[in-house]
Amino acid sequence: MSTDQSHPFQNRLLRALSGDDLGMISPYLHNVDLQLRQPLENAHEEIESVYFLETWLGSIVAGKQSGSAIEVGVFGRDGMSGTALILGDTESPFDCFMHVSGSAFRISSDDLRTMLP
């Protein structure tokens, strides 16, 4: 992982990319501010965008038909939303939202899929 302090990203996944991969994805990344409880993806709906968090936390929540829910994961600048896309799916079984307001780099799912092997 790069320790270069001038690196443009705080997200550890983006920082770990090779120069070639970073050059390929960078034009498609858009810096966005995210609010408390802002949805990043909804369970059983197509994932439209993937977020590489720069600050604070996102929550991954499993819901039941009865309306109850339980947090099954959190991620911050060490991860991303939309991991189901990397595994070849178009939707997630979980809701994902901002647990604490922060910022992220967003890329459309379509753009990210074109870069996957």
HELIX and SHEET records of a PDB file:
HELIX    1   1 ARG A   12  ARG A   15  1                                   4    
HELIX    2   2 GLY A   19  ILE A   25  1                                   7    
HELIX    3   3 SER A   26  TYR A   28  5                                   3    
HELIX    4   4 THR A   83  ILE A   86  1                                   4    
HELIX    5   5 SER A  109  MET A  115  1                                   7    
SHEET    1   A 3 HIS A  30  LEU A  34  0                                        
SHEET    2   A 3 GLY A 102  SER A 108 -1                                        
SHEET    3   A 3 SER A  49  LEU A  53 -1                                        
SHEET    1   B 4 PRO A  39  GLU A  41  0                                        
SHEET    2   B 4 ASP A  95  MET A  98 -1                                        
SHEET    3   B 4 GLY A  58  GLY A  63 -1                                        
SHEET    4   B 4 ALA A  69  PHE A  75 -1                                        
END                                                                             
